Amino acid sequence: MRFGEVTVVPVNGHGPEDVVVDSEGRVYTGVDDGRILRVSPDGRRIDLLGDTGGRPLGLELYGDDELLICDARAGLLTMPRSGGEVTTLATSGAGLDFVFCNNAAVAADGTIYFTDSSRRFGIDNWRDDLIEQTGGGRLLRRTPDGQIDLLADGLQFANGVALPPDESFVAVAETGACQVQRIWLTGARAGERDLLIGDLPGFPDNIATGSDGLIWVTEASPRVPALDVARRLPAPLRAAIRALPASMQPAPKRQVGAVAVAPDGTVVHEFRGEIPGFHLLVGIREYHGRLWFGSLEENAIAYTDL
């Protein structure tokens, strides 16, 4: 089904990639110059909370009064929700420095599940990983005592992360494989992997569990046939494509999508199409019947009511 009426809310920055909503309905986002912003529920007020000095991507509420930030350049960070200094939690884990810290989910006990999208390519070259299909993405876990371990490796551009309400598994989006995996955390299947949803018609990016208990999955763009062709080419030709200007490489389309999946994998809601004045929808958060969206390329966030 197509998106209904979507309201676009300008922000004073480019690329508000993710969105998270607090109990007062205020929306937090980060833009590509490193600033963290807080937008009032009606979109009329924007507060500057701080600056990571990097490129903030995934955001989560953390503890009683902090914001967790996955910064593609600076690592795993926190800052007070009222604004202030940034604290670095980690810049490496499981034996490797982070290359592309991307998205996270926080468990009730403070455990953080987060992705490092690629071993080879950072945020400035994200298209290259999709062309090369490096399979170097990781899902990591940071326990409250600061220990970091590896939960899943070999992911095709590891991206969004979400936990179901019962925290029985952690879901992780693989942008390059157009699917969302489950890694089971409890019960007889603990440690096993399967698919929450597979064969998506678009590229999944951030994912998030809403107040409705559903896992919402963004689709930043439909699949790009030229990219599928490029992936099958010999390595020298793939390298030649990566060396082309971005305008000549396989590019995302204007259409976007949002899919809500129950923890058992049942699709409950599905929206696709173009949103006037808004594309590359990569962040999503459902809060009491309203969907908030972030974008990798716009100077705005957006929302629609279900």
SERO-4910 file (N, C-alpha, C, O; in steps of 0.05 Angstrom, whole numbers):
BEGIN
 pado doro    nc1    nc2    nc3   cac1   cac2   cac3    cc1    cc2    cc3    oc1    oc2    oc3
  Met    A     17    -23      0      0      0      0     17     25      0     40     24     10
  Arg    A      7     47    -11     22     71    -13     22     87     14      3     83     30
  Phe    A     42    104     18     42    121     41     18    140     40     10    149     19
  Gly    A      7    145     64    -13    166     66     -1    194     66     21    197     55
  Glu    A    -14    213     78     -4    240     80     21    240     98     20    232    121
  Val    A     43    251     87     68    253    101     75    282    105     75    297     86
  Thr    A     81    290    130     89    317    136    119    318    137    132    304    153
  Val    A    131    336    122    160    340    122    168    362    141    156    384    139
  Val    A    186    357    159    194    377    180    223    385    175    242    369    180
  Pro    A    228    409    164    256    417    159    272    419    185    262    426    206
  Val    A    297    411    182    316    415    204    340    430    194    344    431    169
  Asn    A    355    443    211    377    460    203    403    443    199    423    449    212
  Gly    A    401    423    182    424    406    177    418    386    155    394    382    148
  His    A    438    374    145    435    355    123    438    326    132    455    320    149
  Gly    A    420    309    123    423    280    128    416    272    156    432    258    169
  Pro    A    392    279    167    384    269    193    377    239    191    354    232    187
  Glu    A    397    222    194    396    194    185    378    177    202    364    160    191
  Asp    A    377    181    228    360    165    246    343    183    263    349    207    266
  Val    A    322    171    275    305    186    293    298    168    317    294    144    314
  Val    A    296    181    340    286    166    364    269    186    380    274    210    380
  Val    A    248    176    393    228    192    406    228    187    436    227    163    444
  Asp    A    228    208    452    227    204    481    198    204    491    179    207    476
  Ser    A    195    201    517    168    198    529    151    224    527    127    223    531
  Glu    A    164    246    521    150    271    517    143    276    487    133    297    480
  Gly    A    150    257    470    145    260    442    165    276    427    161    282    403
  Arg    A    188    283    440    209    298    426    226    279    410    231    257    418
  Val    A    235    289    387    249    272    367    279    281    367    285    304    364
  Tyr    A    296    261    369    325    266    368    336    256    341    326    236    331
  Thr    A    355    270    330    367    262    305    395    273    304    402    291    319
  Gly    A    412    263    286    439    272    282    443    279    253    433    264    235
  Val    A    458    300    247    462    308    219    492    305    212    509    300    229
  Asp    A    497    309    186    523    300    176    547    317    184    570    309    179
  Asp    A    542    340    197    565    355    207    571    349    236    588    362    248
  Gly    A    558    329    247    564    319    274    544    328    295    546    319    318
  Arg    A    526    347    289    509    358    309    486    339    316    476    324    299
  Ile    A    478    339    342    455    324    351    433    344    357    438    364    372
  Leu    A    410    340    346    388    359    348    364    346    362    360    321    361
  Arg    A    348    362    376    323    353    387    300    370    376    301    395    377
  Val    A    280    357    365    258    371    352    233    368    369    227    346    378
  Ser    A    219    390    373    194    389    389    173    372    375    175    369    350
  Pro    A    154    361    389    133    344    377    119    357    353    111    343    335
  Asp    A    115    383    354    102    396    332    121    406    310    113    417    290
  Gly    A    147    400    314    167    407    293    175    436    292    190    444    275
  Arg    A    165    453    311    169    482    310    194    491    324    204    513    319
  Arg    A    205    474    342    229    482    356    250    461    353    245    437    354
  Ile    A    275    471    348    298    453    345    319    462    364    328    485    363
  Asp    A    328    444    382    349    450    401    374    436    393    374    412    385
  Leu    A    397    450    395    423    438    391    432    426    417    435    441    437
  Leu    A    437    400    417    446    387    442    476    383    444    486    382    467
  Gly    A    489    381    422    518    376    423    528    368    396    514    370    376
  Asp    A    554    360    395    567    354    370    586    331    376    603    332    394
  Thr    A    584    310    359    601    286    363    629    290    350    647    275    357
  Gly    A    632    310    333    656    313    318    659    292    296    680    291    283
  Gly    A    639    276    291    640    256    270    615    256    253    605    277    245
  Arg    A    604    232    248    580    230    232    560    212    247    562    187    244
  Pro    A    542    224    263    523    207    278    503    194    259    493    205    241
  Leu    A    498    168    265    479    152    250    457    143    270    440    159    278
  Gly    A    458    117    278    437    106    295    436    119    323    457    124    335
  Leu    A    412    125    332    407    136    359    388    119    374    369    107    363
  Glu    A    393    117    401    375    102    419    374    117    445    393    130    453
  Leu    A    351    115    459    350    123    487    366    104    504    365     80    500
  Tyr    A    381    115    523    399     98    539    398    106    568    404    129    575
  Gly    A    391     88    585    388     94    613    365    114    618    346    115    601
  Asp    A    367    128    640    345    147    646    346    173    631    326    186    627
  Asp    A    371    181    624    373    209    613    395    212    593    404    234    588
  Glu    A    404    190    580    425    192    560    415    184    533    394    171    530
  Leu    A    430    192    513    426    184    485    450    168    477    473    176    480
  Leu    A    445    144    465    466    128    454    468    135    424    448    138    410
  Ile    A    493    139    415    498    147    388    518    128    375    540    123    385
  Cys    A    510    117    352    529    103    335    540    123    315    526    133    297
  Asp    A    565    129    317    578    149    300    597    135    280    615    120    289
  Ala    A    592    138    255    607    124    235    637    130    236    653    114    227
  Arg    A    644    153    247    673    160    248    684    158    277    707    152    280
  Ala    A    667    164    297    677    166    324    671    142    342    683    140    363
  Gly    A    654    123    332    649     99    348    623    100    363    604    114    356
  Leu    A    622     85    385    598     82    402    600    103    424    618    103    440
  Leu    A    580    121    425    581    144    442    556    147    459    535    135    453
  Thr    A    557    164    480    534    173    494    536    203    499    558    214    498
  Met    A    513    215    503    512    243    512    486    247    528    467    233    524
  Pro    A    485    267    546    461    272    561    438    281    542    443    296    522
  Arg    A    414    272    547    391    281    530    386    311    533    373    322    516
  Ser    A    395    323    555    392    351    558    413    367    544    412    392    543
  Gly    A    433    353    532    455    365    518    480    365    535    479    364    560
  Gly    A    503    367    522    528    368    537    550    352    523    550    348    499
  Glu    A    569    344    539    593    331    529    587    302    520    570    288    531
  Val    A    602    294    500    600    266    489    620    248    505    642    256    510
  Thr    A    610    224    511    627    204    524    631    181    504    612    172    492
  Thr    A    656    172    500    662    150    483    660    123    498    675    120    518
  Leu    A    643    105    489    641     79    501    661     59    489    673     43    503
  Ala    A    664     61    462    682     42    449    688     52    421    672     65    408
  Thr    A    713     46    412    721     51    384    730     26    371    738     25    347
  Ser    A    730      4    386    738    -22    375    724    -44    391    713    -39    413
  Gly    A    723    -68    380    711    -90    395    716   -116    381    718   -117    356
  Ala    A    718   -138    396    723   -165    385    747   -165    367    747   -178    346
  Gly    A    768   -150    375    794   -152    362    798   -134    338    819   -134    326
  Leu    A    778   -117    332    781    -99    308    771    -71    315    752    -68    330
  Asp    A    785    -51    304    774    -24    305    749    -22    289    746    -36    269
  Phe    A    730     -5    298    706     -1    282    713     15    257    728     34    257
  Val    A    701      6    235    704     20    209    679     37    203    681     58    191
  Phe    A    656     27    212    631     39    204    609     32    225    590     18    219
  Cys    A    612     44    249    592     39    270    566     52    261    565     75    253
  Asn    A    544     36    261    520     44    246    495     46    262    482     68    262
  Asn    A    486     25    275    459     25    288    459      7    312    477    -10    315
  Ala    A    440     11    330    440     -4    355    412     -8    366    393      4    357
  Ala    A    411    -26    385    387    -30    402    396    -35    430    418    -46    435
  Val    A    381    -25    450    388    -27    478    369    -45    493    345    -40    492
  Ala    A    379    -65    507    363    -83    523    355    -70    550    367    -49    557
  Ala    A    336    -82    563    327    -71    589    349    -69    610    348    -51    626
  Asp    A    368    -87    608    390    -86    628    413    -68    620    434    -68    634
  Gly    A    411    -54    598    432    -37    588    451    -49    568    469    -35    559
  Thr    A    448    -74    562    464    -87    541    458    -73    514    435    -68    507
  Ile    A    480    -68    500    477    -54    474    484    -74    452    506    -87    452
  Tyr    A    467    -77    432    472    -92    408    476    -72    385    459    -55    381
  Phe    A    498    -74    371    504    -54    351    519    -66    327    532    -87    329
  Thr    A    519    -51    305    531    -61    280    556    -44    273    557    -20    278
  Asp    A    575    -58    261    598    -46    247    594    -56    218    598    -80    213
  Ser    A    587    -38    200    576    -47    174    595    -61    156    588    -78    141
  Ser    A    621    -53    157    640    -63    138    668    -64    150    675    -47    167
  Arg    A    684    -83    142    712    -84    150    729    -66    132    751    -58    139
  Arg    A    719    -60    107    736    -47     87    728    -18     81    745     -1     77
  Phe    A    702    -12     82    693     13     72    678     29     93    659     19    106
  Gly    A    687     54     97    673     72    116    650     86    103    642     80     80
  Ile    A    639    105    117    614    118    108    618    133     82    599    136     67
  Asp    A    642    143     77    646    158     52    645    141     28    642    150      5
  Asn    A    648    115     32    648     96      9    628     73     13    633     50      6
  Trp    A    604     80     24    585     59     30    575     45      5    569     21      6
  Arg    A    574     59    -18    566     45    -43    585     23    -50    577      2    -62
  Asp    A    611     27    -44    631      8    -52    626    -20    -39    630    -40    -52
  Asp    A    617    -20    -14    612    -45     -1    589    -60    -14    589    -84    -16
  Leu    A    569    -45    -23    546    -57    -36    554    -69    -63    543    -89    -72
  Ile    A    573    -55    -77    582    -65   -103    599    -90    -99    597   -110   -113
  Glu    A    617    -89    -79    636   -111    -75    624   -135    -60    635   -157    -61
  Gln    A    602   -130    -45    590   -152    -29    612   -165    -11    616   -189    -13
  Thr    A    625   -149      5    648   -158     20    641   -179     42    657   -195     50
  Gly    A    616   -178     52    608   -196     74    625   -191     99    630   -210    113
  Gly    A    633   -166    104    650   -161    127    635   -147    150    648   -137    168
  Gly    A    608   -147    149    593   -134    170    592   -150    195    592   -175    194
  Arg    A    591   -136    218    590   -151    244    567   -140    261    560   -117    260
  Leu    A    556   -159    278    538   -151    299    552   -157    325    562   -179    331
  Leu    A    554   -136    342    569   -137    367    550   -133    391    529   -121    388
  Arg    A    560   -141    414    544   -138    439    563   -126    460    585   -136    465
  Arg    A    553   -104    472    568    -92    495    552    -95    520    529    -85    522
  Thr    A    562   -109    539    548   -114    564    552    -90    583    571    -74    578
  Pro    A    536    -87    603    538    -64    621    565    -60    634    572    -38    642
  Asp    A    581    -82    636    608    -79    648    629    -70    628    652    -68    634
  Gly    A    620    -65    603    638    -55    583    651    -76    565    665    -69    546
  Gln    A    645   -101    569    656   -123    552    641   -123    526    617   -121    525
  Ile    A    657   -127    504    645   -128    477    652   -155    465    675   -164    464
  Asp    A    631   -169    455    636   -194    441    621   -194    414    604   -178    409
  Leu    A    629   -213    397    619   -215    370    595   -235    370    598   -258    378
  Leu    A    572   -226    361    549   -244    359    546   -255    331    538   -279    328
  Ala    A    552   -240    310    548   -250    283    568   -236    265    574   -212    268
  Asp    A    580   -251    247    600   -241    228    591   -249    200    572   -264    196
  Gly    A    606   -238    180    600   -245    152    575   -234    141    563   -244    122
  Leu    A    565   -211    153    540   -199    144    545   -181    121    565   -168    119
  Gln    A    525   -180    103    527   -163     79    517   -135     86    493   -129     84
  Phe    A    536   -118     93    531    -91    102    511    -91    125    488    -85    122
  Ala    A    521    -99    148    505    -99    173    495    -71    179    510    -52    179
  Asn    A    468    -69    184    457    -43    187    439    -41    212    449    -43    234
  Gly    A    413    -38    208    395    -34    231    393    -57    250    397    -80    243
  Val    A    388    -50    276    386    -70    297    361    -65    313    354    -42    318
  Ala    A    348    -87    322    324    -84    338    321   -109    356    329   -131    349
  Leu    A    308   -105    379    301   -127    397    270   -128    399    257   -107    400
  Pro    A    259   -152    399    230   -154    404    224   -148    433    243   -148    450
  Pro    A    199   -144    440    193   -137    468    203   -158    489    210   -150    511
  Asp    A    203   -184    482    213   -203    501    243   -208    500    254   -224    515
  Glu    A    257   -194    482    286   -196    479    296   -225    475    318   -232    483
  Ser    A    279   -240    461    287   -268    456    307   -271    433    321   -291    431
  Phe    A    309   -250    416    328   -251    394    336   -222    389    323   -203    399
  Val    A    357   -219    373    364   -192    363    362   -194    332    372   -213    320
  Ala    A    349   -174    320    346   -173    291    367   -154    280    372   -133    292
  Val    A    378   -161    257    398   -144    244    393   -144    214    390   -165    201
  Ala    A    391   -120    203    387   -117    174    413   -120    159    434   -110    167
  Glu    A    411   -135    137    433   -137    118    425   -122     93    411   -132     76
  Thr    A    436    -98     90    428    -81     68    436    -95     41    420    -95     23
  Gly    A    459   -106     40    469   -118     15    455   -144      8    456   -152    -16
  Ala    A    441   -157     27    427   -182     21    397   -178     20    382   -197     15
  Cys    A    387   -154     25    359   -147     25    343   -166     43    323   -178     36
  Gln    A    353   -168     68    339   -186     88    345   -176    116    364   -160    121
  Val    A    330   -187    135    334   -182    163    338   -209    177    319   -225    177
  Gln    A    360   -213    190    366   -238    204    357   -236    233    356   -214    244
  Arg    A    351   -259    245    348   -261    274    371   -278    285    378   -299    274
  Ile    A    383   -268    307    402   -284    322    388   -289    349    384   -270    364
  Trp    A    382   -314    355    367   -320    379    385   -318    404    408   -326    404
  Leu    A    374   -306    425    389   -301    449    381   -319    472    397   -323    490
  Thr    A    357   -329    472    347   -345    495    333   -370    485    328   -373    461
  Gly    A    328   -388    503    313   -412    497    330   -433    483    354   -431    481
  Ala    A    316   -454    473    330   -476    460    345   -468    435    364   -482    427
  Arg    A    337   -446    422    350   -438    397    372   -417    401    383   -407    382
  Ala    A    379   -412    426    399   -391    432    425   -396    415    435   -419    415
  Gly    A    434   -376    402    458   -378    385    452   -384    356    470   -381    339
  Glu    A    428   -393    350    421   -399    322    413   -374    307    406   -353    319
  Arg    A    414   -376    280    406   -354    262    384   -364    244    384   -387    235
  Asp    A    365   -346    238    346   -351    217    337   -324    207    347   -303    215
  Leu    A    318   -323    188    309   -298    177    283   -289    191    264   -304    194
  Leu    A    283   -263    198    258   -251    206    242   -244    182    218   -250    181
  Ile    A    254   -233    162    242   -228    136    264   -228    114    285   -216    119
  Gly    A    258   -241     92    278   -243     71    267   -234     44    243   -229     41
  Asp    A    284   -233     24    277   -226     -3    260   -200     -5    240   -199    -18
  Leu    A    269   -180     10    256   -154      9    259   -142    -19    280   -145    -32
  Pro    A    239   -127    -29    241   -114    -55    259    -89    -55    265    -78    -76
  Gly    A    267    -81    -31    285    -58    -29    307    -63     -9    309    -84      2
  Phe    A    325    -43     -6    348    -45     11    341    -37     39    335    -13     44
  Pro    A    341    -55     59    335    -47     86    358    -31     98    382    -36     92
  Asp    A    351    -12    115    371      5    128    366      3    158    369    -19    169
  Asn    A    359     25    171    354     23    200    328      8    205    309      8    189
  Ile    A    327     -5    228    303    -19    237    299    -11    267    318     -4    280
  Ala    A    274    -13    276    269     -5    304    243    -17    314    224    -20    298
  Thr    A    243    -25    339    218    -35    351    201    -12    361    211      6    375
  Gly    A    176    -12    352    158     10    359    144      6    385    146    -15    398
  Ser    A    129     26    393    112     24    417     90      3    413     77     -5    432
  Asp    A     85     -4    388     65    -25    381     77    -53    383     62    -73    378
  Gly    A    102    -56    390    115    -82    392    124    -94    366    135   -116    366
  Leu    A    120    -80    344    128    -89    318    156    -79    311    164    -58    321
  Ile    A    170    -94    295    196    -86    285    192    -73    258    184    -85    239
  Trp    A    198    -47    257    195    -31    233    221    -31    217    242    -26    229
  Val    A    219    -36    191    242    -38    174    240    -18    152    219    -16    138
  Thr    A    260     -1    148    260     18    126    270      4    101    285    -16    102
  Glu    A    261     14     78    273      7     52    281     33     39    264     48     29
  Ala    A    307     38     38    317     64     29    312     68     -1    309     91    -10
  Ser    A    311     46    -15    307     47    -44    299     19    -54    307      0    -41
  Pro    A    284     17    -76    280     -9    -88    307    -20    -97    327     -6   -100
  Arg    A    308    -46   -102    332    -58   -113    339    -44   -139    322    -35   -154
  Val    A    365    -43   -145    375    -30   -168    387    -51   -187    408    -62   -182
  Pro    A    374    -56   -210    384    -77   -228    413    -73   -236    427    -92   -239
  Ala    A    421    -48   -241    449    -43   -249    469    -52   -227    491    -60   -234
  Leu    A    460    -51   -202    478    -60   -181    481    -90   -181    503   -100   -177
  Asp    A    459   -104   -187    461   -134   -189    480   -142   -212    495   -161   -209
  Val    A    479   -127   -234    497   -132   -256    526   -127   -247    544   -143   -253
  Ala    A    531   -104   -234    558    -97   -226    570   -118   -208    594   -124   -209
  Arg    A    554   -129   -190    564   -149   -171    574   -174   -184    591   -188   -174
  Arg    A    564   -180   -208    572   -205   -222    596   -201   -240    606   -220   -251
  Leu    A    606   -177   -242    629   -171   -259    655   -180   -246    656   -182   -221
  Pro    A    676   -185   -262    702   -191   -250    712   -168   -233    704   -145   -236
  Ala    A    730   -175   -214    740   -155   -195    751   -130   -208    744   -108   -198
  Pro    A    767   -131   -230    777   -106   -241    755    -88   -252    757    -63   -250
  Leu    A    733    -99   -262    711    -83   -272    695    -71   -249    686    -48   -250
  Arg    A    692    -86   -227    679    -75   -204    695    -52   -193    684    -31   -185
  Ala    A    721    -55   -192    738    -33   -183    736     -8   -201    736     14   -191
  Ala    A    733    -13   -227    730     10   -246    703     24   -241    702     49   -242
  Ile    A    683      9   -235    657     22   -229    659     38   -203    648     60   -201
  Arg    A    673     27   -183    676     42   -158    692     68   -161    688     87   -146
  Ala    A    709     68   -182    725     92   -187    710    114   -202    719    137   -204
  Leu    A    687    107   -212    671    127   -227    659    148   -207    656    142   -184
  Pro    A    653    172   -218    639    191   -201    613    179   -191    601    163   -205
  Ala    A    604    187   -168    579    176   -156    555    179   -175    538    161   -176
  Ser    A    555    200   -191    533    205   -210    531    184   -232    511    181   -245
  Met    A    553    169   -236    554    149   -257    553    120   -246    552    101   -261
  Gln    A    552    118   -219    549     91   -207    520     83   -204    502    100   -206
  Pro    A    515     57   -200    487     49   -194    476     65   -170    489     67   -149
  Ala    A    453     78   -174    444     97   -154    416     90   -143    400     77   -157
  Pro    A    411     97   -118    385     93   -106    363    107   -122    368    127   -135
  Lys    A    338     97   -120    316    109   -133    300    126   -113    306    126    -89
  Arg    A    280    141   -123    265    159   -106    245    144    -88    237    154    -67
  Gln    A    236    121    -97    216    106    -82    228     96    -56    252     89    -54
  Val    A    212     94    -35    221     85     -9    200     66      2    178     62     -9
  Gly    A    207     53     24    188     34     36    191     32     66    211     40     78
  Ala    A    170     22     79    170     16    108    153     -8    112    130    -10    103
  Val    A    164    -28    127    150    -53    132    150    -58    162    171    -55    175
  Ala    A    127    -65    173    126    -72    201    122   -103    204    104   -114    192
  Val    A    139   -115    219    140   -144    222    136   -152    251    149   -141    269
  Ala    A    118   -171    256    114   -182    283    138   -199    289    152   -209    271
  Pro    A    144   -204    315    167   -221    322    167   -249    310    188   -261    307
  Asp    A    143   -259    302    142   -285    289    147   -284    259    145   -304    246
  Gly    A    152   -260    249    157   -256    220    133   -249    204    136   -245    179
  Thr    A    110   -246    215     86   -238    201     88   -209    193     93   -192    210
  Val    A     83   -203    168     82   -175    159     55   -163    166     34   -173    158
  Val    A     55   -141    182     31   -129    192     24   -104    176      1    -99    170
  His    A     44    -88    169     40    -64    153     62    -63    131     84    -74    135
  Glu    A     55    -51    109     74    -49     87     67    -25     70     44    -22     60
  Phe    A     86     -6     68     82     18     53    105     22     33    128     17     40
  Arg    A     98     30      8    119     35    -12    109     57    -30     85     60    -34
  Gly    A    128     71    -42    121     92    -61    139    116    -58    158    115    -42
  Glu    A    133    137    -72    148    162    -70    134    180    -50    110    181    -48
  Ile    A    151    195    -35    141    215    -16    151    242    -27    175    247    -28
  Pro    A    133    260    -34    141    285    -45    160    300    -26    153    304     -2
  Gly    A    183    309    -36    202    324    -20    217    307      0    230    319     18
  Phe    A    217    280     -3    231    264     17    239    238      3    223    224     -8
  His    A    265    231      5    275    206     -7    297    195     11    305    207     31
  Leu    A    307    172      3    327    157     19    318    155     48    333    164     66
  Leu    A    295    144     53    284    140     79    300    118     92    297     94     85
  Val    A    317    125    112    334    105    124    330    102    155    339     82    166
  Gly    A    315    121    167    309    119    196    280    117    200    264    129    186
  Ile    A    271    102    221    243     99    226    238     94    256    254     81    269
  Arg    A    216    105    266    209    101    294    179    104    296    168    125    290
  Glu    A    165     83    305    137     84    311    133     92    340    145     80    358
  Tyr    A    116    112    345    111    121    372     81    128    374     72    149    364
  His    A     66    111    387     37    115    392     22    122    367      7    142    366
  Gly    A     26    107    346     11    110    321     22    130    301     10    134    280
  Arg    A     44    142    308     57    160    289     84    148    281    100    139    297
  Leu    A     90    149    255    116    140    244    133    164    238    125    182    223
  Trp    A    156    165    250    176    186    244    198    174    226    206    151    229
  Phe    A    207    190    207    226    181    187    251    199    188    250    223    192
  Gly    A    274    186    183    299    200    178    308    195    149    299    176    137
  Ser    A    326    212    140    335    210    112    365    214    111    377    229    126
  Leu    A    378    199     93    407    202     89    414    227     73    437    237     75
  Glu    A    395    238     58    402    260     40    385    285     43    393    306     33
  Glu    A    362    284     56    346    308     59    356    326     80    373    319     96
  Asn    A    345    351     81    349    370    103    324    370    120    316    391    130
  Ala    A    313    347    125    287    345    139    283    317    150    294    298    139
  Ile    A    267    315    171    255    290    180    226    291    170    217    311    159
  Ala    A    210    271    175    183    270    166    167    252    184    178    236    199
  Tyr    A    140    254    183    123    236    198     96    232    184     88    248    167
  Thr    A     84    210    190     57    203    181     42    188    203     55    175    219
  Asp    A     16    191    204      0    178    224    -12    153    212    -23    153    190
  Leu    A    -10    131    227    -21    106    218    -52    105    219    -64     85    211
***
